[in-house]
C-alpha cells in the first residue's frame, strides 16, 4: 500500500467498493497460487518489467485455465511470457530532459477503449506517464481493448481455457498520481 506518486495505494482503495474485503496483497511467489479453489479469483501484477520463470508461467496458465483471471501491467514483457505470446513492447520517447513541472503539465499519450459499446472518449496523460505499447502480439489469440493516440494497442486480452489473461503495457496509469486525477479515473475502472 505504497503512497508514493507511483505506488498502488489509490487503486487498492478504488477496488474496495467492488470487491470489499476480498482484496488481499500477496507478496509470496506465484507458485503459491491456489489453482484448485472452487472460488474464482483475479490476480493483478504490476511492475516496470515482467519476466516469469517456467514454474511461474505454468502456475499462471493452470490458474487461468480453471476460470480465473490474471491482469499483468508492465512496460516490458520479457522471457517465456513474451516468447509464448510473441510479445514485443516499444515506447514513445519524449523529452524527459524537461523540467519536472513541464513533464507533469504537458499532455502526452492519450488512451481510448476500443469496444463498440464504450464511450470513445480519450483519456490524456501528461508526459511523465511512460508511453509503452505492444508493437507485436499473437493476434490470433489476443484482442485489443485499448489503444494509444497512434492506434497502437496498450491493453490486450485472451481467453485461455475457462479464464482470461489481460496484459497492459502502461502500468503508470494505475499508480497513485494518475488514479487521484478524477478526469482519468474511469479509464482504470473500465480497463480492469
N, C-alpha and C positions, 0 to 999 in steps of 0.2 A: 504494500500500500504506500508506494513512494509518492510523496507530494511535490517532488521537484517538477519543473516545467515539462520534462519528457518522461515523467513517471506515469503510472496507471491508476492512481487513486480515483480520479474522476470517473473513468469508465467502469470501475468496480461499483461505484455508487450509483451510476446510471442503470446498471444491471439489476440492482436490488428490487426495484418495483416490479420487474418482470419475474425474476427468479427467487426473490425473497431470501430466506436463509439457506437456500440450496447452493449458494456460491461458496466455493472453497478454494483457497490459494494453496496449491500443491507445489512444493519445491523438491519433491523426490523425482526420481528418474521416470521416464516414460514406460520403462519395463514394468513398473508397479501399477499401471492402469488396470482397472478391473474389467476385463473383456468378457467375463461370464455373467455379469449382472443382468437381471431382467429389466431393470430401470434403464432408461435412455439418458445419456449424458452428452454434454458438449464440452470439448476441451479447447481452450484458447491458448495459443502460443504466440508470444510477441518478442521479437528481438531484431537487432540490426541484420544479423546473418543467421541462417538456419542450416545446419549440417547434421543430418541424422545418421546414426550408426545403423548397421544392418539389423541389429536387435530392435532399436527404436522404430525403424520403418516397419518391420514385421508386426510389432506390437500395435502400432497405429493402424495398419491395414486390418488386423484382427478386430480391433476396437471399432473401426468404421463398418466393416462388413456385417457386424451384428446389429446395425441400426443406429449407431451413434454418429455424432458429428464432430469433426475436427476443423478448426479455423486457425490457420497459421498466417501471421503477418510478419513480413521481413523485407528488407530492401534487397537482400540477396538470398537465393536458394542454391545451396551447394551440395556436393556429394551425391549419395544414392537417390535422394528425393528428386534432385534436379535431373539426374540421369534417367530415372524411371519414367518421369513425365516429360522429358525433353524440355526442361525449363531453362530459360535464359532471361535474366533481367538486365536492364540498362538504366542509366539515369541521365536526366537532363542536367547539365551542369550550368548553373547560373553564376553570377558574380558574387562568390562567397567572400571576397575580399572587401565587400562593402561594410559600412559601419553597422553594428547590431540594430540600431533604430531603423535603418533602411531595409534590412532583411525582414524585420518584423512588420513594417508598414507597406512595403511594395508588393502588389499582387504577383503571385507566381502561378502555380498549377491550379487548374480547375478540374473538378471531377463531376461526372453525371452518371446516373444509373441508366442501364440500357433496357430494362424491362419495359414493355409497351404500356403496362398498367401503372407505371410510376411516373410521377411528375418529372418533366425534362429539365427541371431547374439545375443550374450549375452551382457547385459549391467551390468557391475560390479560397485558396490558402496562400499565405504570404511566402515570400522567397525562402524563409527559414525552414519551411517544410520540405523535406527531401523528396524530390520528384523521381521515383523509380517506377518502372513499368515492365511488363512482360514483353520482351522482344520475340520470344518464341515459347510455345507450349503445345502440347498434344491436343490439337483442335478436334480430333475425333472423340476425345474423352471429355475435355473441358469446355465449358460455355463461359463467355464473358458477361459479367454482371455490372461492371462499372469501367468507364474509360476516362482518360485524361483529355485535356483540350486538344491533343493531337490525335485523338481517337485510338490511343494505344491502351490495351487492357491493363487495369490495375487490380481488378478483383475477378477471379475466375473460380468456377466450381465444377465438381464432378460427382456423379452418383457412383459409389463403389459398394457393391453388394447391397445391403439394406440401408446403408448410411451415406453420408455426404462429406466431402472434403472441399474446403474453401481455402484459397490462397490469395493473400492480399500483399501487393508489392509496396505499399506505403504505410508502414506501421506508425509513422508520426501522427497520422490523423486520429489515432486512438489514445494519444497522450494528453496529459492534463492541459497543456497550453491550448490545444486545438478543441478539446471537448468543452472547456469552460466557455468558449466563444459561442454564444447562443445561435448565431446565424448559421453555423455549420453543424450543430449538434445533431440534427436529423439525418445527416449523411451517415454518421456512425450507427445510429439506430436502424436505419434502413438497410445498411450493408451487413449487419451481423445477424 
